[in-house]
Amino acid sequence: MRGLSTRRIASTALCAALLTAITGPAAVAADSAQGRSHAASQVPASGADALLARVESLGKLGGALPPAANLFNTALKADNGRLSAAQATRLVNSAKRAVASMTPKATANPQAKDAVSDAHAALQKALDALQKAVTSGDAGQVATAVNGMETALVNYLAATLLASGLPTSTLPMPTLPTT
C-alpha cells in the first residue's frame, strides 16, 4: 500500500512541475508586458479608421447565424416540421432582427449596395416562406424552405462581406455541390 501512495505523490509532484514549467514563462511574459505598454506611444496605425470599420462590419456578421440556426434546428426537429404560429413568428422575427442589425449602414460602391439590397430582399422573402412552411405542417415544404433560406443567407453574407470593403479572397474557390 505504501508504494501506491508514494506513486500518487510523485505523480502529482511531476504534474505540478510540468504545469509550472509550461505556464510559468507565459505568465511572467504577460505580467512584464503590462508594465511596458504604458511607455509605448498611443499613435494608431496608418489607415486604422478604415480598417477598424471593416473589422467591425465583419464582427457583426456572426450575429445573424445563431438565430438562423435556431430557426433551422427548431423547424427541422419539429413534428412533421410544424410549429405553432406564435413560435414560428417569434423565431422568424428573431432572425429578421439579427439580419437587420448586421446590414451595412453605408456602402461607397453602388453595385455592392445593390447586391446587398437584393440579397436582403431575397432573405426576407425566404424567411417569410419558411414561416409559412413551418405553420403548414407539410414536412416537404419545410425542407424546401430551409434549403431556400440557407441559400439566401449565404448569398446575403457574401454580399455583405463584399460591400464591407474587405479584401477579396485569394483562395481557389471549390465547386460546390448543388441540391
C-alpha positions as CSV (number, residue, x, y, z in Angstrom):
1,M,0.0,0.0,0.0
2,R,2.9,2.4,0.7
3,G,4.1,2.1,-2.8
4,L,0.8,3.2,-4.2
5,S,0.6,6.4,-2.2
6,T,4.2,7.2,-3.0
7,R,3.4,6.9,-6.6
8,R,0.5,9.2,-6.3
9,I,2.6,11.8,-4.6
10,A,5.3,11.5,-7.1
11,S,2.8,11.7,-10.0
12,T,1.2,14.8,-8.5
13,A,4.5,16.5,-8.0
14,L,5.6,15.7,-11.6
15,C,2.3,17.1,-13.0
16,A,2.7,20.3,-10.9
17,A,6.3,20.7,-12.1
18,L,5.3,20.3,-15.7
19,L,2.4,22.7,-15.4
20,T,4.6,25.3,-13.8
21,A,7.3,24.8,-16.4
22,I,4.8,25.2,-19.3
23,T,2.7,28.1,-18.0
24,G,5.3,30.0,-15.9
25,P,7.1,31.7,-18.7
26,A,3.8,32.8,-20.4
27,A,2.6,34.3,-17.1
28,V,5.8,36.1,-16.5
29,A,5.9,37.5,-20.0
30,A,2.3,38.7,-19.8
31,D,2.9,40.4,-16.5
32,S,6.1,42.1,-17.7
33,A,4.3,43.3,-20.9
34,Q,1.8,45.2,-18.9
35,G,4.4,47.4,-17.4
36,R,5.9,48.2,-20.8
37,S,2.7,49.0,-22.5
38,H,2.2,52.3,-20.7
39,A,5.6,53.6,-22.0
40,A,4.7,53.0,-25.7
41,S,3.2,55.8,-27.7
42,Q,-0.5,55.6,-28.4
43,V,-0.4,56.5,-32.1
44,P,-2.9,54.5,-34.2
45,A,-1.6,52.7,-37.3
46,S,-1.9,54.4,-40.7
47,G,-5.4,53.9,-42.1
48,A,-6.6,52.4,-38.8
49,D,-10.0,54.0,-39.0
50,A,-10.9,52.4,-42.3
51,L,-9.6,49.0,-41.2
52,L,-11.5,49.3,-37.9
53,A,-14.7,50.0,-39.7
54,R,-14.2,46.9,-41.9
55,V,-13.3,44.7,-38.9
56,E,-16.4,45.9,-37.0
57,S,-18.6,45.1,-40.0
58,L,-17.0,41.6,-40.1
59,G,-17.8,41.2,-36.4
60,K,-21.5,41.9,-37.0
61,L,-21.9,39.1,-39.5
62,G,-21.8,36.4,-36.8
63,G,-24.9,37.9,-35.1
64,A,-27.3,36.5,-37.8
65,L,-26.1,33.0,-37.6
66,P,-27.3,31.8,-34.1
67,P,-30.9,33.0,-34.7
68,A,-31.0,31.4,-38.2
69,A,-29.5,28.2,-36.8
70,N,-32.1,28.2,-34.0
71,L,-34.8,28.6,-36.6
72,F,-33.4,25.8,-38.8
73,N,-33.0,23.4,-35.8
74,T,-36.4,24.1,-34.4
75,A,-38.2,23.7,-37.7
76,L,-36.3,20.5,-38.7
77,K,-36.8,18.9,-35.4
78,A,-40.5,19.7,-35.0
79,D,-43.1,17.0,-35.5
80,N,-43.7,17.0,-39.3
81,G,-41.9,20.3,-39.4
82,R,-44.9,22.0,-37.9
83,L,-44.6,24.9,-35.4
84,S,-47.3,26.9,-33.8
85,A,-47.9,30.3,-35.4
86,A,-46.6,32.1,-32.3
87,Q,-43.4,30.1,-32.1
88,A,-42.8,30.5,-35.9
89,T,-43.4,34.2,-35.7
90,R,-41.0,34.5,-32.7
91,L,-38.2,32.6,-34.4
92,V,-38.6,34.3,-37.7
93,N,-38.7,37.8,-36.1
94,S,-35.6,37.0,-34.1
95,A,-33.8,36.0,-37.4
96,K,-35.0,39.2,-39.1
97,R,-33.8,41.4,-36.2
98,A,-30.4,39.7,-36.4
99,V,-30.2,40.3,-40.1
100,A,-31.2,43.9,-39.8
101,S,-28.5,44.5,-37.2
102,M,-25.8,43.3,-39.5
103,T,-26.9,45.2,-42.6
104,P,-24.2,47.7,-43.6
105,K,-25.4,51.3,-43.0
106,A,-23.4,52.9,-45.8
107,T,-21.5,51.5,-48.8
108,A,-19.4,53.5,-51.1
109,N,-19.8,51.2,-54.0
110,P,-23.3,51.4,-55.6
111,Q,-23.0,47.9,-57.1
112,A,-22.2,46.4,-53.7
113,K,-25.1,48.4,-52.2
114,D,-27.5,47.0,-54.9
115,A,-26.2,43.5,-54.3
116,V,-26.7,43.8,-50.5
117,S,-30.2,45.2,-51.1
118,D,-31.2,42.4,-53.5
119,A,-29.7,39.7,-51.2
120,H,-31.6,41.3,-48.2
121,A,-34.9,41.2,-50.1
122,A,-34.3,37.6,-51.1
123,L,-33.5,36.7,-47.5
124,Q,-36.6,38.4,-46.2
125,K,-38.7,36.5,-48.8
126,A,-37.0,33.2,-47.8
127,L,-37.8,33.9,-44.1
128,D,-41.4,34.6,-44.9
129,A,-41.6,31.4,-47.0
130,L,-40.0,29.4,-44.1
131,Q,-42.5,30.8,-41.7
132,K,-45.4,29.8,-44.0
133,A,-43.9,26.4,-44.4
134,V,-43.4,25.6,-40.7
135,T,-47.0,26.5,-39.9
136,S,-48.4,24.4,-42.8
137,G,-47.5,21.0,-41.3
138,D,-46.0,19.8,-44.6
139,A,-42.5,18.4,-44.0
140,G,-41.7,18.6,-47.7
141,Q,-42.4,22.3,-47.8
142,V,-40.3,22.8,-44.7
143,A,-37.3,21.1,-46.2
144,T,-37.6,23.1,-49.4
145,A,-38.0,26.4,-47.4
146,V,-34.9,25.6,-45.3
147,N,-32.9,25.0,-48.4
148,G,-34.0,28.3,-49.8
149,M,-33.3,30.1,-46.6
150,E,-29.8,28.6,-46.4
151,T,-29.1,29.8,-49.9
152,A,-30.5,33.2,-49.3
153,L,-28.5,33.5,-46.0
154,V,-25.2,32.5,-47.7
155,N,-25.9,35.0,-50.5
156,Y,-26.6,37.7,-48.1
157,L,-23.5,37.0,-46.0
158,A,-21.4,37.1,-49.2
159,A,-22.9,40.3,-50.4
160,T,-22.4,41.9,-47.0
161,L,-18.8,40.8,-46.9
162,L,-18.1,42.3,-50.3
163,A,-19.9,45.5,-49.5
164,S,-17.9,46.0,-46.3
165,G,-14.7,46.6,-48.3
166,L,-12.8,43.6,-47.0
167,P,-10.2,42.3,-49.4
168,T,-11.3,39.6,-51.8
169,S,-10.3,36.0,-51.1
170,T,-7.2,34.6,-52.7
171,L,-8.2,31.0,-52.1
172,P,-9.2,28.9,-55.1
173,M,-13.0,28.6,-54.9
174,P,-14.1,25.0,-55.0
175,T,-17.1,23.9,-57.0
176,L,-20.0,23.4,-54.5
177,P,-22.4,20.6,-54.9
178,T,-25.9,21.5,-55.9
179,T,-29.0,20.1,-54.3
